[in-house]
Amino acid sequence: MQTMSFAQPTMTTTVLHYVHDPLCGWCYAAAPLVEAARDRNIAVTLHGGGLWEFETRFTPQQRNVIRRSDERIAAIAGVPFGAAYLNGLLDDPTTVVWSPPPLAAVLAAGIVKSGAEQAMLRAVQAAHYVDGRRVVETTVLLDLAEQLGLAPAAFLHAFGSAPVAAHIAATREWMQAFGLRGFPGFVVERAGRFARLAHEPFYGACDAFLDAIDEIEAEGARLDAAGTPQTY
């Protein structure tokens, strides 16, 4: 049983709220879980948290730590890391990680085409972790947008005006409200009730992740039927 804290019900649609950062390795590990939810036709709402708030270049020690973490992610979640990333981008001391540009691209994709945020997030993750591309650069993000069929001029306009700072601030408030201490994080909303879903046991186990969502839905339905709004 997951730890559940439900608010007063106001709606009946199940929504998986996903707190993420495009340049977070463990969010990349969680990508198959999000895809499984989407394939189940569960609505997914993205909340970008801005892991790398400032332009950052890794020290050799940091790159070693990240490499070990990536090895663990690959083993646990089965997601691929390409040679262009492992032997190129990660090893390059000039590589910059910075969350606002890829977050702006995710937001811009949704502005240009409703529902395209998740596709852009997947594209950014693949470009970074598999292809070793510099996804902090506008030209790279524009290329990804074009590959997704987004009109270049519309994307660039949306990219330049995307409310990234406000989005990150709202996400951090969301994280504080639900006790989410890092990335990724999941909250299931059903009928206006919210339940934090501990995702750590489910890396590489998409069916079990969906079962956990089903369990939350069933418990929310039971509370609805009983007219029970309290937290427990």
N, C-alpha and C positions, 0 to 999 in steps of 0.2 A: 504494500500500500504506500503510495506517495504521500508526502506531507502536503496537506491541502488547506488552503485558506480562501474561502469563497465570499464574494461580495453579494449584495442584493441582486437578484436576477432582473435583467432588462431585455434580453434578446435570446434567440434560440440557436443561432449559428455557432458552430465550433470554429475557433480561430487559434492557430498556433502562433504566438508572439515569439519572435526569434531575435534575441539580442546578440549582435555579431560585430565583427570587424573584418573587412576584406583581407587584411594582412595579418590575421591571427591564425596560427597553425592549427590550433584545436578547433577553430571554426571550420577550417578546411576539413578536418576530421569529421565534423558533424554534418558536412554537406550531404552525404547519403541519407542521413536521417530526415533532413529537410525535404530532400527529393522524394523520399518515401511518403511523407505526409502530403506533399503536393500530388503525387500519383494517386493517393487515396481521395483526392478532391477535398482535402482539408485546407481551408484558407490559411495562408501564411502572411503575417505582417512582419516586416523587417524593421528593426530598431538598431541603427548603426551607432556604436558607442565611442569611436575615436580612440583606439588603443594607442596609436602613435600620434600624439597631438602635435608634435613638432618634427621637423625634418631630422631624421636620425641616421647616422652611419654606425654600423656595428664595429665593436672592437674585436680582435681575434678571439678573445675569451667568450664574448657574446655569440660569435658565429659558431664556436664549438658547442656551446650550450644549445643553440637552436638546431644544429645538426643532430645532436643526440635526441632532442625532442622530436624532430622530424622522423628519425628512425623509429622511434616508439609509435608515433602516429601512423606511419606506414604499416607497422606490424599489427597494431590494434584495429585500425579502421579500414585498412586495405586501400587507401587512396594513393594515387601515384605521385611520385616526385621525379621530375625529369632531370636528365643530366645537365641541361642548360641552366637549370636552377641550382642543383647541388654543386656542380663543378664550375659554374659561371657566376650567376647572379649572387649566390650566397658567399662565394669566395672573394668577390670583388670588393675591395675596401671603399670604392667610390659609390657603391650601391646605397641608395637612400630609401628608407621606408617612412611613409608619411600618410596617415589615414585620410585626411580631408579630400585629396583629389579622387581616389577611388570611391569614397563615399558620395562625393558629388556626382560621379558618373552613375552610381546606382540610383540616386534620387532623380537625376536627369532622365534616365531611361524610363522611369515611371511617369515622369511629366510628359514625355514625348509619346509614350504608348502605355496605356493603363495596364498594369500587371507585369511590366517588363523588368521590374527591379530584380527579381530573383534570377532571371536569365543573365542580367548584367553582372550580378554578384558571382554566378558560376563562371562567367567568362573571365572576370578579373582573377579569380582564384586559379583557373587553369592557365591563364597567361603568366601569372606569377610563379606558381609552384611547378608547373610542367614545362612551360616554354621559356621560363627565365626572362620574361620581358619586364621592362621598367614601367609598372602600372601607375606610377606617380606622374608620368608624363602625359600631357594632354593629347599628343599625337597618337600614343598607344591606345589611350581610352577612346579616342575618336575612331580608330581602326576597329576596335571591338564593337563599338556602337554600329558601325557600318556593317560588320559581319552579322549583327543581329537584325539588320534591315531597318535601322533607325535613320531617318533623314539627317545628313550631316549638319546642315545649317540649324535645324531645329534642336538637334542634340547639343551643339556648341552653345546656342543661346540658353538652353535650360541648364547646361553645365555651368555656365558663367554666373547664373542667377540662383543656383540651388541654395537653399537655406541651410547650409551644412552646420554652421555653429549652433543655430537654434535646434536643429535635429539632434545633434550630439548632446546638447544640454537637456533636451526632453528625454532622451534615452537614459541619461544618467539619473534623472529624477525617477524614471520608471524602474531602473535597477535598484535604487535606494528603497523605493516603495515595496519591492518584492524581495528584498534581501539578496539580490544577485551581486556577487562580489567580483565577477570576472566574466570573461568571454570563453565560450558561448554561454547563453542562458535561455531557458525556455519557460514560458508561462502559457498554460492552456486556458482559454476563455470559452465558456459555454453558458448561454442564457444569462450573460452578464456576471457570472461567477468566475473568479480567477483562481487558478491553482498552479503553483510553481511545480515544474516537472524536473526532477533531478535526472540529468541526462547521462552522467558519467558511466552508469552500468551498460549503456546501450551502444557505445561505439562499436561498429561492425555488426550490430544486431538490430537491424531495421524492424523486423517483425515484432520483436519485444518492445521496441520503442512505440510502435503503433498500438500494441496491446496496452501499454501504459496510458496512452491517450484515451483508448476505449474505456479503461477503468475509471479515468477521471470523468469522462462523459457519463458513464453509468451512475457514478456517485452523485454527479450534479443532477441527473434526472431523478434520482431517488430523493434528493433534497427538494427538488421542485415539487414532486408529488406530495411530499410531506409538508410543504410550505415552511421549510426550515432555512432561514437566511443566515443563521449564525456561523461564525468561524469555528473550526474545530481542527 
